[in-house]
């Protein structure tokens, strides 16, 4: 895997993990590009400048063992 792709994947995972504690404000995003990928994947949703995990996103983090059931 090329280094640029690894960086994008790690930034996306880092962004996803930020949502474990609840919604975050758009200005607090690690990466807008990562946020957009997560939204396109259905793992987060955006409302009024805030983002939060969808049910799919919660289940994904549980599967990766980053969240407890």
N, C-alpha and C positions, 0 to 999 in steps of 0.2 A: 504494500500500500504506500502510495506517495506521501511524503511528509505533510503536504498541504491538506490532503484528505484526512489524515490522522488528527491534525490540528482542528479541522472543522468538526470531526466527530467528538473530540474531547471537549470543545467549546459547547457543543450541543448538549452533551451529557452534563457538563457543569451547569449550563442554564437550566436544564430539566431538574437537577437536584435543588436548585434555588427555590423551587415551588413546594418542596416538602413541608415547609412551615406555613404555607398559605399563599394568598395572592401577593403579587409584587407589582409595584408601579413601573410603568414603561421606562422611566428614567433610570431605574435600578437594574435594568437588564444587563447581563454579562455581554451579550451580543445581539444586535437586532437581527442579524442574519440567522443566528441559531434560533431565536424566538420565532422567526418566520417559518423555519423548517419544522419546528415543533407544532406550530399551529396548522401548517399544511398536512402534517401527519396525523392530526386529530388528537394530539396528546395534551394540548392546552387550548384555552379559548380566551378571547380578548373582549373586554367590555369597559368603556369609558376610561381608557388609559391604564387599566389593570389587566393582568393575566393571571390565570389559575389553571390547575390541572383539570382535565376532563376525567370521567370515569375510566376511560381507556388509559390515560396518563397515570392514574393511581395504580391501576392493575399492572401496568408496565413496570413501575418502580417496585411494586411488590414482587413481581417475577424476577427482577434483578436483585432482590433482597436489600433494597435501599429503604424500604418502608416495611413496617410490620403490619400484619392484618389485625 
